[in-house]
Amino acid sequence: MEGGIGQKLGAIILKKLPRPIAFRSRSLRQTRSGSRWLAAFLVLVMPLSSAHAENQHIKEAKTMRAAFRCSLWAGSTGDLSESTRLLELGFREGTRYLEAATKDATLQFNVPEVLRGKVTGAYNKDFEMGRLYEAVFAEANAMLLNAALANDEASTAMKAVARSQFINENCSILR
């Protein structure tokens, strides 16, 4: 979508820029023509680079959420080393997202709903990261608690749901 807008803007700018006039000096004509191409190139590339950076930060938020959820499920099945690895991954990706989201509040609108509005920039980063973790933890833990309440064998049901979620969300491939 950004590329389409950038291409349209580039075409409009190319139409608005003056055409090279036949000057005696060939280098001046080449300079004016080159500046038209440079302007068009910048108009086309600038939106793409900002869109790529925004997509990268959204990917970091989604990876953080997945890693935190998977960490809970791995811990519920008893795999503490995998739970620790995923928790560290979530913290690393969350820190990157948090830094970007405190600078650009619009990033919070394209992330999973559970994360929206959690980054305010008014608190220190550890507190903000704690808010993000708490939101994801509550979301994932609700699934485990619902399974426990619906079954007489609560601990067995929670382990089964945790194992199932760990497999269904491909937690082992998160890096």
SERO-4910 file (N, C-alpha, C, O; in steps of 0.05 Angstrom, whole numbers):
BEGIN
 pado doro    nc1    nc2    nc3   cac1   cac2   cac3    cc1    cc2    cc3    oc1    oc2    oc3
  Met    A     17    -24      0      0      0      0     17     25      0     12     44    -15
  Glu    A     39     25     16     57     48     17     70     52    -10     73     75    -19
  Gly    A     79     30    -23     92     32    -49     74     45    -69     84     60    -86
  Gly    A     48     38    -70     29     50    -89     27     80    -85     26     95   -104
  Ile    A     25     88    -60     23    117    -54     49    131    -62     48    152    -74
  Gly    A     71    118    -56     97    130    -63    101    133    -93    112    153   -102
  Gln    A     91    113   -108     94    114   -137     76    137   -148     84    151   -166
  Lys    A     52    140   -137     34    162   -146     46    189   -140     46    207   -156
  Leu    A     57    192   -115     70    217   -108     94    222   -126     99    245   -134
  Gly    A    110    201   -132    133    205   -149    124    214   -177    138    232   -189
  Ala    A    103    203   -188     93    211   -214     84    240   -214     88    255   -233
  Ile    A     70    248   -192     61    276   -190     84    295   -189     84    316   -202
  Ile    A    104    288   -173    128    306   -170    143    307   -196    152    329   -204
  Leu    A    145    285   -211    159    286   -236    145    304   -256    157    318   -272
  Lys    A    118    305   -255    103    322   -272    107    352   -265    107    369   -282
  Lys    A    109    357   -239    111    385   -229    139    396   -233    142    420   -237
  Leu    A    159    379   -233    187    389   -236    191    399   -265    180    387   -284
  Pro    A    206    421   -268    210    431   -295    227    412   -312    245    398   -302
  Arg    A    220    411   -337    235    394   -355    262    407   -362    264    431   -362
  Pro    A    282    391   -367    308    402   -374    305    418   -400    293    409   -420
  Ile    A    317    441   -400    317    459   -424    343    454   -439    364    448   -426
  Ala    A    342    456   -465    366    451   -481    386    474   -476    384    495   -488
  Phe    A    405    469   -458    426    489   -453    450    482   -470    453    460   -480
  Arg    A    467    502   -472    493    497   -486    510    478   -470    524    461   -482
  Ser    A    510    481   -444    527    464   -428    513    437   -423    491    436   -411
  Arg    A    525    416   -432    514    390   -428    513    382   -399    495    368   -390
  Ser    A    533    390   -383    534    382   -355    511    395   -339    500    382   -321
  Leu    A    503    419   -346    481    432   -332    455    417   -338    438    413   -320
  Arg    A    451    409   -363    427    393   -371    427    367   -356    406    358   -346
  Gln    A    450    354   -354    451    328   -340    446    332   -310    433    315   -297
  Thr    A    455    354   -299    451    360   -270    421    364   -264    411    352   -245
  Arg    A    407    379   -281    379    383   -276    363    357   -280    345    351   -264
  Ser    A    370    341   -300    357    316   -304    363    297   -281    345    282   -271
  Gly    A    388    297   -272    396    280   -249    381    288   -224    373    270   -208
  Ser    A    377    314   -219    362    322   -195    333    313   -196    321    307   -176
  Arg    A    321    313   -220    294    303   -223    293    273   -215    275    265   -200
  Trp    A    312    258   -224    312    230   -217    318    225   -188    306    207   -175
  Leu    A    335    241   -176    341    239   -148    316    245   -131    310    231   -112
  Ala    A    302    266   -139    277    273   -124    256    251   -126    243    244   -107
  Ala    A    253    240   -150    234    218   -154    242    193   -138    225    180   -126
  Phe    A    268    188   -138    278    165   -123    273    168    -93    263    150    -80
  Leu    A    278    192    -82    274    197    -54    244    195    -46    237    184    -25
  Val    A    227    205    -64    198    203    -58    189    174    -58    171    167    -42
  Leu    A    200    158    -75    192    130    -76    204    113    -53    191     95    -43
  Val    A    228    119    -45    242    102    -26    236    109      3    235     92     20
  Met    A    233    135      9    229    143     37    204    130     50    207    120     72
  Pro    A    181    129     37    159    115     50    164     85     54    155     74     74
  Leu    A    179     73     37    185     44     40    202     39     64    198     20     78
  Ser    A    222     56     68    240     52     91    226     56    117    231     41    136
  Ser    A    209     76    119    194     80    144    173     58    148    169     49    171
  Ala    A    161     48    127    142     26    129    157      0    138    146    -15    154
  His    A    181     -4    128    197    -27    137    203    -26    166    201    -46    180
  Ala    A    211     -2    176    218      1    204    193     -3    221    195    -16    242
  Glu    A    170      7    213    146      3    228    139    -27    229    131    -37    250
  Asn    A    141    -40    206    135    -69    205    154    -84    223    145   -104    236
  Gln    A    179    -76    225    198    -90    242    190    -87    271    192   -106    286
  His    A    181    -63    279    173    -59    307    147    -75    314    144    -85    336
  Ile    A    129    -76    295    105    -92    299    112   -122    302    100   -136    318
  Lys    A    131   -131    285    141   -159    287    153   -164    315    149   -185    326
  Glu    A    168   -144    325    180   -147    352    158   -150    373    161   -166    392
  Ala    A    137   -134    371    115   -136    390    101   -163    389     95   -175    410
  Lys    A     97   -173    365     84   -199    362    102   -221    372     92   -241    384
  Thr    A    128   -219    367    146   -240    377    148   -239    407    149   -260    420
  Met    A    147   -215    418    147   -213    448    123   -226    459    125   -242    478
  Arg    A    100   -221    448     75   -233    458     76   -264    456     69   -278    475
  Ala    A     84   -273    433     86   -302    429    106   -315    448    101   -336    460
  Ala    A    129   -302    452    149   -313    470    140   -313    499    145   -333    513
  Phe    A    126   -292    508    116   -292    535     95   -314    539     95   -327    560
  Arg    A     77   -317    520     56   -337    522     69   -365    522     63   -382    539
  Cys    A     88   -369    504    101   -395    502    117   -401    527    119   -424    536
  Ser    A    129   -381    539    144   -384    564    125   -395    586    133   -412    602
  Leu    A    102   -384    588     82   -394    608     75   -423    603     74   -439    621
  Trp    A     70   -429    577     62   -456    571     84   -476    575     80   -499    584
  Ala    A    109   -468    569    132   -486    573    136   -491    603    141   -513    612
  Gly    A    133   -470    619    135   -472    648    114   -490    660    118   -504    679
  Ser    A     90   -488    648     67   -504    658     71   -534    652     60   -551    666
  Thr    A     86   -540    631     91   -568    625    116   -579    640    122   -603    638
  Gly    A    130   -561    654    154   -569    669    180   -565    655    201   -572    666
  Asp    A    180   -554    631    205   -549    616    216   -521    623    210   -501    609
  Leu    A    230   -519    645    239   -493    656    261   -481    639    263   -456    637
  Ser    A    278   -497    626    299   -485    610    287   -471    585    296   -450    577
  Glu    A    267   -484    573    254   -472    549    238   -448    558    236   -428    544
  Ser    A    226   -449    581    211   -427    592    229   -402    596    221   -380    589
  Thr    A    252   -407    607    272   -385    611    281   -374    585    284   -349    582
  Arg    A    287   -391    566    297   -382    539    276   -364    526    282   -343    515
  Leu    A    251   -373    527    229   -357    515    224   -331    530    217   -311    518
  Leu    A    226   -332    556    222   -307    572    244   -287    564    238   -263    562
  Glu    A    269   -296    562    290   -278    554    286   -267    525    291   -243    520
  Leu    A    277   -284    507    270   -275    480    248   -253    481    251   -233    467
  Gly    A    228   -258    496    206   -239    498    215   -213    510    207   -191    501
  Phe    A    233   -214    529    243   -190    542    260   -174    522    259   -150    520
  Arg    A    277   -188    506    294   -175    487    278   -162    465    283   -138    458
  Glu    A    259   -176    453    242   -165    432    224   -143    444    219   -123    430
  Gly    A    214   -147    468    197   -127    480    212   -101    486    200    -79    483
  Thr    A    237   -103    493    253    -79    498    256    -63    472    255    -38    472
  Arg    A    261    -76    450    263    -63    424    237    -49    417    237    -26    408
  Tyr    A    215    -64    420    189    -52    414    183    -28    432    173     -8    423
  Leu    A    189    -31    458    184    -10    477    198     16    470    187     37    472
  Glu    A    223     13    462    239     37    454    226     51    431    224     76    430
  Ala    A    217     36    411    204     48    388    177     59    394    169     81    385
  Ala    A    161     45    411    134     54    417    134     79    434    114     94    433
  Thr    A    154     83    451    155    108    467    161    132    449    153    154    456
  Lys    A    174    127    426    180    149    408    157    154    388    152    177    379
  Asp    A    143    133    381    121    135    361     97    120    372     94     96    370
  Ala    A     78    135    382     54    124    395     36    110    375     20     94    383
  Thr    A     39    116    349     21    103    330     27     73    326     11     58    315
  Leu    A     51     64    335     57     36    333     39     18    350     35     -5    344
  Gln    A     27     30    370     10     14    388    -17      6    376    -31    -10    387
  Phe    A    -24     18    353    -49     12    340    -48    -13    322    -69    -23    314
  Asn    A    -24    -22    315    -21    -44    296    -11    -70    310     -3    -89    296
  Val    A    -11    -70    336     -2    -94    351    -26   -110    361    -48   -100    360
  Pro    A    -21   -134    371    -44   -149    382    -59   -133    404    -47   -117    418
  Glu    A    -85   -137    405   -102   -121    422    -94   -120    451    -96   -100    464
  Val    A    -83   -142    461    -76   -143    489    -53   -124    496    -50   -117    519
  Leu    A    -38   -115    476    -16    -97    480    -23    -68    476     -7    -50    483
  Arg    A    -46    -62    464    -53    -35    457    -57    -17    482    -70    -25    501
  Gly    A    -45      6    481    -48     26    502    -31     20    527    -34     34    547
  Lys    A    -14      0    527      1     -7    550     27     10    553     37     13    575
  Val    A     37     21    531     61     37    531     54     66    532     41     76    513
  Thr    A     61     79    553     54    108    556     79    125    555     77    149    547
  Gly    A    102    114    562    127    130    563    129    147    588    149    161    591
  Ala    A    109    145    606    110    161    630    125    147    653    132    160    672
  Tyr    A    130    122    650    144    107    671    171     97    660    177    100    637
  Asn    A    186     85    678    212     74    669    207     49    653    186     37    654
  Lys    A    227     41    638    224     19    619    218     -8    632    203    -24    621
  Asp    A    229    -13    656    223    -38    670    194    -40    677    182    -61    675
  Phe    A    183    -18    686    154    -17    694    137    -22    669    118    -37    670
  Glu    A    144     -8    647    128    -12    623    130    -41    613    110    -52    604
  Met    A    154    -52    614    157    -80    606    141    -99    624    129   -118    614
  Gly    A    140    -92    649    123   -108    668     94   -106    661     80   -126    663
  Arg    A     85    -83    652     57    -80    643     51    -97    619     30   -110    617
  Leu    A     70    -98    600     66   -114    576     66   -144    583     49   -159    574
  Tyr    A     85   -152    600     86   -180    608     60   -188    623     49   -209    619
  Glu    A     51   -171    641     27   -177    657      3   -180    639    -13   -198    644
  Ala    A      0   -164    619    -23   -166    601    -22   -192    585    -43   -205    582
  Val    A      1   -199    575      4   -224    560      0   -248    578    -13   -268    571
  Phe    A     12   -247    602      9   -269    622    -20   -273    629    -29   -296    630
  Ala    A    -35   -252    634    -63   -255    642    -79   -268    619    -96   -284    624
  Glu    A    -73   -260    594    -86   -271    571    -81   -301    569   -100   -317    565
  Ala    A    -56   -309    571    -49   -337    568    -58   -354    592    -67   -377    589
  Asn    A    -56   -342    616    -63   -357    640    -93   -362    641   -102   -382    653
  Ala    A   -109   -344    629   -138   -348    629   -145   -374    614   -164   -388    622
  Met    A   -130   -380    593   -135   -405    579   -130   -430    597   -145   -449    596
  Leu    A   -109   -428    612   -102   -451    630   -123   -453    652   -131   -475    659
  Leu    A   -131   -431    663   -150   -432    685   -177   -441    676   -191   -456    691
  Asn    A   -185   -434    652   -211   -444    641   -210   -474    638   -230   -488    643
  Ala    A   -187   -484    629   -185   -513    626   -186   -527    653   -197   -549    656
  Ala    A   -174   -515    673   -173   -527    700   -201   -527    712   -209   -546    725
  Leu    A   -216   -505    707   -243   -504    719   -263   -523    705   -282   -532    718
  Ala    A   -258   -530    681   -276   -547    666   -269   -577    670   -283   -594    659
  Asn    A   -250   -583    686   -241   -611    689   -236   -617    718   -227   -600    734
  Asp    A   -242   -642    726   -237   -651    753   -207   -653    759   -198   -647    781
  Glu    A   -193   -662    739   -163   -665    742   -150   -639    733   -140   -637    711
  Ala    A   -151   -619    750   -142   -592    742   -113   -591    733   -108   -580    712
  Ser    A    -95   -603    748    -66   -601    740    -61   -616    714    -45   -607    697
  Thr    A    -74   -639    710    -71   -654    685    -82   -638    662    -70   -637    640
  Ala    A   -105   -626    665   -118   -610    644   -101   -586    637    -97   -580    614
  Met    A    -90   -573    657    -73   -550    652    -48   -557    636    -40   -543    618
  Lys    A    -36   -580    644    -12   -589    629    -19   -596    600     -4   -590    582
  Ala    A    -42   -609    597    -50   -617    570    -55   -592    552    -47   -591    529
  Val    A    -69   -572    563    -74   -548    548    -48   -533    542    -44   -523    520
  Ala    A    -31   -532    562     -5   -518    559     11   -532    537     23   -519    520
  Arg    A     12   -559    538     27   -574    517     15   -569    490     30   -566    470
  Ser    A    -11   -570    488    -25   -566    463    -20   -538    452    -14   -535    428
  Gln    A    -22   -518    469    -17   -490    460     12   -487    451     18   -473    432
  Phe    A     31   -499    466     59   -497    459     64   -508    431     80   -497    416
  Ile    A     51   -531    425     54   -543    398     40   -527    377     51   -522    356
  Asn    A     15   -519    382     -1   -505    363     10   -478    354      7   -469    331
  Glu    A     23   -464    373     35   -438    366     64   -440    358     78   -419    356
  Asn    A     74   -464    353    101   -468    343    122   -454    361    140   -441    351
  Cys    A    119   -457    387    137   -443    406    166   -452    403    184   -436    409
  Ser    A    170   -477    395    198   -486    394    214   -473    372    239   -474    373
  Ile    A    201   -461    352    216   -448    331    221   -418    335    235   -406    319
  Leu    A    211   -407    357    216   -379    363    245   -375    369    257   -389    386
  Arg    A    258   -356    356    286   -350    361    290   -320    362    312   -311    366
***
